[in-house]
Amino acid sequence: MSCTGFDGNIYYALTVAEPSAATWVELELSRDVNTTMSADEADVSDRRSSVKSKCPTMIEVETSTTLTYVNGDTTLTALRDAFLNRTQIQVAIMDGPVATSGSEGLVYPCHVFSNDFAQPLSDGQTISVTFKPSATSVASAELQWYVVA
């Protein structure tokens, strides 16, 4: 697979499902996409060492993207509605097309946590969206690294 951001893809599905069974919709209006992953840390130091010992605990994930605003676009409407209605969706941040064998990336059930509308004076209008994982009853759809078979 190519290593440029342009070749990457971000998708959403309105129903949480196993990634191979989800109905993915590409966010074609996306500009930059950024996913951050970090772990909280626990101090597990004791008197056996003078060096502080740490271990990772809960993992935090957040994906943000900026989309070009197009009035009436169904994708923007779906993301706005998911935010306003607090509806759980699913996202896939892939290094290539989600239907192409060998593509891989992070897939997780989430909620939309921000839906910011920007109207800069000297640039195009945009919508910035942030996704964060949320619990689901579909065990096979938890946060996972997905490789298309």
Protein Blocks (a to p, Z undefined) as FASTA:
>chain_A
ZZbfklpccdddfbdcdfklpccdddfkbccdcdddddddddfbdfkbcbdcdddddddd
dddddddddehiaklmmmmmmmmnopacdddddfbdfkbghiacdddddddfbdcddddf
kbccdddddddddddfblklgccddddZZ
